[in-house]
Structures are given as structure tokens and as C-alpha cells.
Amino acid sequence: MNDEKIGVILGQIGTPEQPTASAVRAYLRPFLSDRRVIDYPPWLWQPLLHGIILRVRPKKSAALYKEIWTEEGSPLMVYSLRQQQRLQKRLGARYQVELGLAYTRLDPANGIKSLEQAGISKIVLLPLFPQYSSTTTASFYEAAMRAALGEGNGRAGSVAAKRYIPELRLAGAFYNDPAYMEALRHNLTAQIQRLPHKPDHYVLSFHGVPERYIKTGDPYEKQCRESAEELAKAMGWAANEWQISFQSRFGKEPWIGPSTAEVLGELSAQGVKRPFVCAPGFVTDCLETLHELGIEGREQFAEGGGDPLEYAFASCLNDDSAWLDFLAEYSKRHSAGWMEPNRL
């Protein structure tokens, strides 16, 4: 009987360790140096990054992080740890679950190292990004695979020294998986039912990327739009009751749209009184959901003439039971054949 454990690494964008300028700078430096995130030539980007952005942005971002920070720490870290722990409980002793929070001490390379130290040679790389993007999914894959190959910290191109490479499986995007959609439907329905009044319009906001990324082969926008269509169908929303938008624009080049900020600012003029905003591209609450949608989004709606008290936004799936049940099933699906069928 094969009693070898199977490893699972949950891939996620990371978070600063503290809501301070120095901690944010330490996080942003590798994040904004990742050429899958920002693909401008280094000779152009690095002087701008180090000469201006890392001097100015950390202080501003730290102030935003302070507004969402909890007694336990960063919401993204708190919920990611819960996801890891509760998935581990669901999967049982035959699996070992690690986090792969990019650009942090718990990055994918650390996850590979922890599993290898435990003698685990079969590993599922499971990105917690419902829709595939070269900026997130591919970046996680690359970092983990470089670490598995022995290339430095998972990003540097150092000489490989490892003699044995673990067997890796890449769990793909689950943007249209029926079980994922059902978890979303169940979670959103419960949140909507707790509101004092039923929303009269729904905005499904996804993180944006430059149009250039889509034109050069990234399927992200297509998958976001399919996710939105499937979710609207699952929720029973009519075509005029919802719309899609894309947030977090950065820089001057064209990004996919429409812009979430612009959409929220125009809702009141269109007769929307009680908007409900959710982010089906995020499974864990973070700065982009709690602040950009929860705080800034409310302000944008109010600036457009809406009543801020009527604005509502959804929490992410976080440690929702149905979501974690899906993750457990998805992990087993991608480890099928690595253990006896009756042990899955």
C-alpha cells in the first residue's frame, strides 16, 4: 500500500507583514519587479520603480492598509491561514497543505522546501485565482517550478543544484466549475439575505490588466466574462440587473474595461439606488476588496449622487465551508492516481 503523502501548495498574491511604509516597500519591491506582473523592459522600468514608485507609493499604501488591518493582522494573511488549516483538516493525514503567498516569507519556494523536507515528492500546485492570468496564475506556477528545479529562491536564474525534482501537477483555473459557482451562489445569497433591502443592481468587479496582455494571448478577460455570465445565471439575475467591471488600473496604457471606479460613479445617475458589489475574481479579502471596493467604492457611488448608506459590497469566500469543500474536492481531483481510489 502506498502511504506517501501528497503535497498541495495554495498559490496567492501576498501581503505586507505590517501596515508600515517599510513593510509595504519590502513587499512591493519583488512584486513590481516580477516581469509577469510588469513586463516593461528593465532598463525602462527599474529606474522608475526605484527612483519614484518605491519612494512614494509605500507610504500611501501603508495608510490604506491601516484602514483594513485587524487585530490578527492582514486580512489576506488571516484568511489564507484559515484556508490552509481548514483545507488540511478536510484532506486529512494523507495530504500536507502549504501556502504559497507570493513576495512574502511564505512564498511558493518556501512551500516547495517545506514539502520536500517532509519527504513529499508529489505536489499539486493550486493557484487560488479562479481566472487564469499570466500576472497571477503563471507567476505562481513559474515561482514554484523554479524552486522545484532548484533555481535559487524560485525567481532568480541561479544554477540548478538539485538531483531530484518532485513530480508536479498544475491545477488550472476553475472560473466556470459548477461546484465553484455553487459555492459563490450560496455565499452571495446568504449575504444578500442579510441586507435590510434587496439590491436593485449588481456590479461584478474583477481585477484589471492592460489590454496589451489580452491581445498577446492572456485568456483572463474571456474567463472573467464567462464567470460573470455563469454567476448571474446561477443567481437568477436578469440582463439589466447586473454588469461587469474591472478595477485597479495602473499607469497610462489602455486597460480592459469598463473601469469599476467609473461604473460606480455613474450608477446613481442611471437610477440605481441600492447597488451590491462583489468580486468573483478574488477568493480572499484583501486591500483590493476591503478598501478599493468597500471604502473607495462607497465614496465613488456617493460622489456620483448615491446614498452611501445604501451601498453594499460582498465579502469574499474566505473560510466559507462550501468553498473549502470545493477546494478539497479540487485537490483530490488533481491528485487522482497518486493513491488508491478508495483512499481519495
C-alpha positions, 0 to 999 in steps of 0.5 A: 500500500502506498502511504506517501503523502501528497503535497498541495501548495495554495498559490496567492498574491501576498501581503505586507507583514505590517501596515508600515511604509517599510513593510509595504516597500519590502513587499512591493519591491519583488512584486513590481519587479516580477516581469509577469506582473510588469513586463516593461523592459528593465532598463525602462522600468527599474529606474522608475520603480526605484527612483519614484514608485518605491519612494512614494507609493509605500507610504500611501499604501501603508495608510490604506492598509491601516484602514483594513488591518485587524487585530490578527493582522492582514486580512489576506494573511488571516484568511489564507491561514484559515484556508490552509488549516481548514483545507488540511483538516478536510484532506486529512493525514494523507495530504500536507497543505502549504501556502504559497503567498507570493513576495512574502516569507511564505512564498511558493519556494518556501512551500516547495522546501517545506514539502520536500523536507517532509519527504513529499515528492508529489505536489499539486500546485493550486493557484487560488485565482479562479481566472487564469492570468499570466500576472497571477496564475503563471507567476505562481506556477513559474515561482514554484517550478523554479524552486522545484528545479532548484533555481535559487529562491524560485525567481532568480536564474541561479544554477540548478543544484538539485538531483531530484525534482518532485513530480508536479501537477498544475491545477488550472483555473476553475472560473466556470466549475459548477461546484465553484459557482455553487459555492459563490451562489450560496455565499452571495445569497446568504449575504444578500439575505442579510441586507435590510433591502434587496439590491436593485443592481449588481456590479461584478468587479474583477481585477484589471490588466492592460489590454496589451496582455489580452491581445498577446494571448492572456485568456483572463478577460474571456474567463472573467466574462464567462464567470460573470455570465455563469454567476448571474445565471446561477443567481437568477439575475436578469440582463439589466440587473447586473454588469461587469467591471474591472478595477485597479488600473495602473499607469497610462496604457489602455486597460480592459474595461469598463473601469469599476471606479467609473461604473460606480460613479455613474450608477446613481445617475442611471437610477440605481439606488441600492447597488451590491458589489462583489468580486468573483475574481478574488477568493480572499479579502484583501486591500483590493476588496476591503478598501478599493471596493468597500471604502473607495467604492462607497465614496465613488457611488456617493460622489456620483449622487448615491446614498452611501448608506445604501451601498453594499459590497460582498465579502469574499469566500474566505473560510466559507465551508462550501468553498473549502469543500470545493477546494478539497474536492479540487485537490483530490481531483488533481491528485487522482492516481497518486493513491488508491481510489478508495483512499481519495 
